[in-house]
Amino acid sequence: MPDLTIHTTLTCASNEHWSRTVKGKTGTYKVQFGPVPNGPVQNDYTCNCPSFTFRGVPCKHIKAVRSQHCQWNSELELVGQQMSDNCPSCNGPLVPIRVGV
């Protein structure tokens, strides 16, 4: 079996850490995207509302702000495109990531 080749690509910094505050009926909640310790996936959305805390499934607060999250990744773009220092989708910072192919 051949070894993996490591390539460096770029991704929007919001793919590592991102958060929004959402006003709910009974309070204000914080929706975050980032590392999930001991979770089934490496990164995911979390919310500090009672619904998400007890059920562990995406709540209405997550669903309300998910479309505001950039999630741009250079691997999803056409090869050979000129890259800048900022995310082409949201103009936020880019971070290098290493992937094995």
Phi, psi and omega in degrees: 000130181288153177287158175287143172262130182266126177241146175259127178236176179245148176218155177295139180301337179292346177283346177261316178213132180204144177207155176216149175261134183235130176274122178254185180294324185245010180167186177250133185237154180251118175262130181231153170236131180170196182300140178245104180294132178059025179266172180286345178229164183288314179231144179196176178274144172224159178218147181267016178283158180300324181299311180291321182301318184271327183265328179074014178245157182307127180267177180294335179290317177297314181298327182289328185250355182303324181290345178276350183276125187297298179064022180292141179217132184296337178294340181269355182265168177291141180292142176090001179287144180287127181259144176251189179277348182243156178299128180290346181269313185241356181068015176277179181290152175255150175230142177282142174229150180253131180233147177260130178234000000 
